[in-house]
Amino acid sequence: MQDLANKRVLVIGLGASGRAASELLRRREAKVLVIDSADTPQLRREAESLRAGGVEVRLGIQAAPPDALDLVVISPGVPTASPLLQELLRRNLPLIGELELGYQQSLCLNIAISGTNGKTTTTELVDRILQHAHRKSIAAGNIGLPLCAVADQTRDLDFVTLEVSSFQLETIRFFRPVVAVLLNITPDHLDRYAALADYTRAKARLFLNQQAFDWAIVQSEALAQMRSLQLDIPSKVVTFSANNRRADIYLDRGLLVSRLPDWTGPLFDMEKCRLGGAHSAENLMAALAVGHVLRIPLEQMAEALRSYPPAPHRCEQVAEINGVRFVNDSKATNLDAVQKALLAMPAGQTGEPNILLIAGGQDKGFEFHDIGPLLSRRVKRAFLLGAAREKIRAAWSLFTPCTVVGSLLEAVQQSAVNAVSGDVVLLSPACSSFDMFQNYQHRGEVFRQAVQALEQTSGCRGGGGNTSAGIPLGRPVETVREQN
């Protein structure tokens, strides 16, 4: 564990990660300076709290401070290519992320889970398995609880189960999971990475420091992508896939089946849990593989997985009003997630498109036309909002009718007007939320509130034909930016 006493440390970013890093550094008796490019009332309140603990805080800072420094810790939302960080690197200052700092100050083993989609669910599944098997564990990382915030608890834990993003992996140095899980790699964050290959290389850093006796649990398609870029994994590998029956663990008509030499045969029946779809099957396979390499009995794992409740904002049915289902998939911030959501929705009785899709937000650099053929088969109409709405309309209007709206509330109400019994109103944005909302959870809650307002107006929670037509449009929802 690195001795931080009296070290002069710069923390960049005053979001949750930056605050957790600053507080941990102060507990380790470092001299801490925090900067943030923004200067808002909320940040000022956070700054006062940190100052009370002996942290120096400067807001509205765009350039690297001239102070003498021993270490720089950055929040994951700060791109390493930014001029500020490039200036600090030119000064030959050691630079790490909050994840690396938390790892260096932790005292237990960690299991790290990454991938484009499914990270949070799989992290929760693994943590649930560990706790059900009486292992002392806590879920942290990108799931919402920074590793720095729990580093002091690790003395009493067996494992920390970490959700890890590509942004966090960019700035690791010694970070080494004893079990590393890579769920999938599909286009995402192309506003930060020049190409999919660069994004793949960032994800592959998950295995950078593993040793030959560690474990890598990898989706077979993601492993093929890594190998095409000559990215090797130094540890023992277990593969899984919902689509490749040659994987070590695969999906066969609703059953999760293993071909591992010491673990052969059916493992789990998807019909006996509350998760559905091929993407959920892969999350479950990964969690089972983690438990297996940690020598947890299969029956204990199955008990934990059968009772797992689906997480909110992930293909979550909010209500059914007059035969129309309203589904909150606000977590779908990329095209692969939207594709999976569209395929998971029930088809209409006539075979015609029956999904009214609400999408849009802050663009992450996608080519939205890639899912055009699926839209033409499943989507009755798309309602588009946010900064990317015109770009999406240009890409999708060849495949499905598109309507631009001014707010999520308007999108819900317009969808209800156009829906009939058997249709699905699906919020699956394909974009990040930060142009209009604090985060994807805030966006999902606004959707939920709009649907609840429809329920009250209709006076009905199921049954007959659509009676929601003619609901007057409300005012646009208030837009809020993330304070980070």
C-alpha positions, -999 to +999 in steps of 0.1 A: +000+000+000+015+033-011+022+058+017+004+090+009+011+110+041+022+146+033+021+139-005+007+168-026-021+153-046-042+170-073-077+155-078-094+165-111-133+164-110-157+170-082-182+143-090-188+112-068-154+096-078-135+128-071-151+134-037-144+098-027-108+100-038-103+133-020-118+120+013-096+088+011-065+109+004-072+130+035-077+099+056-043+089+044-030+124+055-022+136+020-024+173+011-052+175-014-062+201-040-094+194-060-103+213-092-133+212-114-140+231-146-176+239-136-187+263-109-223+256-099-243+260-066-242+222-061-205+221-066-200+250-042-219+230-015-197+199-022-166+222-020-176+236+014-180+201+028-145+191+015-129+223+027-143+215+062-122+183+060-090+201+051-092+198+013-084+228-009-110+232-037-109+255-068-139+257-091-141+270-127-105+259-134-097+251-171-059+250-170-034+229-150-026+246-117+011+257-113+013+241-078+041+217-069+025+182-070+035+146-063+005+128-078-026+134-100-058+115-096-085+119-122-122+111-123-132+088-152-153+114-169-121+135-177-106+125-211-069+118-209-066+137-242-078+169-227-053+198-228-053+200-190-042+164-186-017+167-214-001+196-197+002+176-165+017+147-184+043+170-199+053+179-164+061+141-159+036+138-130+023+103-122-013+102-132-038+076-121-076+072-119-098+069-088-102+032-095-064+027-093-061+048-061-089+027-045-072-005-056-038+006-042-054+014-008-076-018-006-068-050+014-089-077-003-092-095-036-114-080-063-136-093-091-139-069-120-167-068-145-166-048-177-183-048-212-205-025-232-238-037-218-248-058-188-221-046-163-244-035-135-266-065-137-237-090-137-220-071-109-251-074-088-255-111-098-220-120-087-222-100-055-255-118-048-239-152-053-210-144-030-232-131-002-256-161-006-225-184-002-215-165+030-186-147+014-181-111+027-185-089-003-196-055-015-204-042-050-186-010-060-170+008-088-190+022-118-221+008-102-224+040-082-202+034-052-166+044-059-139+020-048-122+048-028-154+051-007-151+014+005-113+010+006-113+012+044-139-016+046-119-040+026-099-052+056-130-071+067-141-084+032-133-115+011-140-097-022-150-064-037-171-070-069-163-041-092-182-027-122-155-012-143-158+011-173-134+016-202-129+052-189-116+038-156-094+013-173-076+040-193-058+051-161-050+019-143-014+011-134-012-019-111-050-028-109-053-065-110-085-085-106-082-121-096-113-128-117-119-105-147-152-106-167-156-091-202-193-094-212-193-080-247-178-053-269-201-033-292-198+003-305-200+028-277-184+061-265-173+068-301-174+105-291-143+096-269-126+069-289-116+074-325-126+039-336-140+007-322-105-007-321-095+020-296-125+012-274-116-025-276-080-018-265-093+002-235-116-027-225-087-052-229-067-033-202-090-052-178-065-082-182-033-061-183-019-071-149-034-105-145-012-135-137-012-170-151-032-183-121-059-156-123-091-161-143-106-144-173-144-150-180-149-137-216-177-137-241-164-157-271-173-129-296-154-103-275-124-127-273-124-129-311-124-091-313-094-089-290-075-116-309-081-098-341-061-069-326-034-092-312-046-085-276-036-115-254-050-126-221-023-139-197-046-157-173-068-189-175-098-183-198-134-195-197-156-184-226-194-180-227-219-171-254-256-171-261-249-175-298-218-197-300-224-233-290-186-239-291-181-216-260-173-232-227-208-222-214-236-217-239-273-212-243-294-242-255-332-236-257-334-218-224-308-239-206-273-226-197-250-256-205-214-261-196-188-281-216-160-274-191-141-307-184-148-305-146-183-290-149-202-306-177-240-305-184-269-282-178-263-255-152-294-233-150-329-231-165-338-196-176-375-203-170-368-205-133-356-169-129-370-134-135-345-124-162-352-130-199-335-127-233-302-138-247-284-108-232-296-118-197-285-154-204-250-141-210-250-121-177-261-153-159-235-174-176-207-150-166-219-149-130-221-187-128-186-189-143-173-166-116-189-186-089-174-218-104-138-206-104-143-195-068-155-230-059-191-220-049-215-250-052-239-248-082-270-252-061-261-223-039-255-201-070-288-212-086-307-203-054-293-168-055-300-163-092-335-176-092-346-148-068-327-119-084-351-091-092-345-073-125-328-039-119-348-007-127-344+011-160-336-020-179-365-032-200-387-025-169-424-026-175-438+005-158-475+000-165-500-015-189-528+010-198-557-001-219-537-029-234-506-008-241-473-017-223-450+011-212-414-001-208-385+019-193-352+010-208-334+043-200-302+024-193-299+016-231-274+043-240-260+026-272-274+009-303-266-026-292-287-022-261-316-008-281-314-037-305-316-062-276-346-043-262-365-042-295-359-080-299-371-086-263-405-068-268-435-090-275-446-090-312-480-077-323-507-102-330-508-093-367-471-094-372-470-057-380-447-033-361-461-026-327-434-006-309-435+032-303-399+039-296-388+070-277-351+077-283-325+105-284-303+124-261-266+133-262-249+117-292-220+093-284-207+092-320-229+064-334-240+057-370-277+053-361-287+038-394-271+005-384-303-008-368-325+004-397-337-030-409-348-040-373-366-007-370-386-014-401-397-048-387-405-038-352-411+000-348-444+016-356-431+051-350-401+068-333-404+099-312-370+116-310-358+142-285-326+158-272-294+170-289-292+140-313-328+141-325-321+155-360-292+132-366-313+102-356-343+114-377-320+116-408-308+080-402-341+064-392-368+081-413-361+057-442-371+028-420-399+041-397-420+073-393-402+097-370-416+126-350-394+152-332-406+162-298-394+188-273-394+168-241-398+133-227-432+141-213-444+151-248-429+119-262-448+098-238-481+116-244-477+115-282-468+078-280-500+072-261-521+091-287-507+068-314-508+035-295-535+008-297-540-023-276-511-047-281-486-020-287-455-012-266-443+023-258-405+017-252-381+043-238-347+030-252-328+061-260-295+049-277-279+081-263-265+093-230-288+115-209-266+144-199-281+169-224-315+169-206-311+149-173-288+143-144-282+106-155-301+077-170-319+070-136-333+106-137-345+101-173-361+068-163-379+084-133-393+112-155-406+085-179-422+067-150-439+098-137-452+106-172-467+072-175-482+074-140-499+107-150-514+088-180-527+061-157-545+087-136-559+104-167-571+071-182-585+058-149-576+023-161-547-001-156-554-027-182-580-043-204-598-029-234-588-006-263-569+026-262-586+055-246-556+077-242-560+097-274-566+133-270-546+138-238-534+174-238-497+179-240-480+192-208-451+216-205-416+203-214-397+186-186-371+208-169-336+200-182-308+194-157-271+189-164-249+164-146-228+182-121-195+164-129 
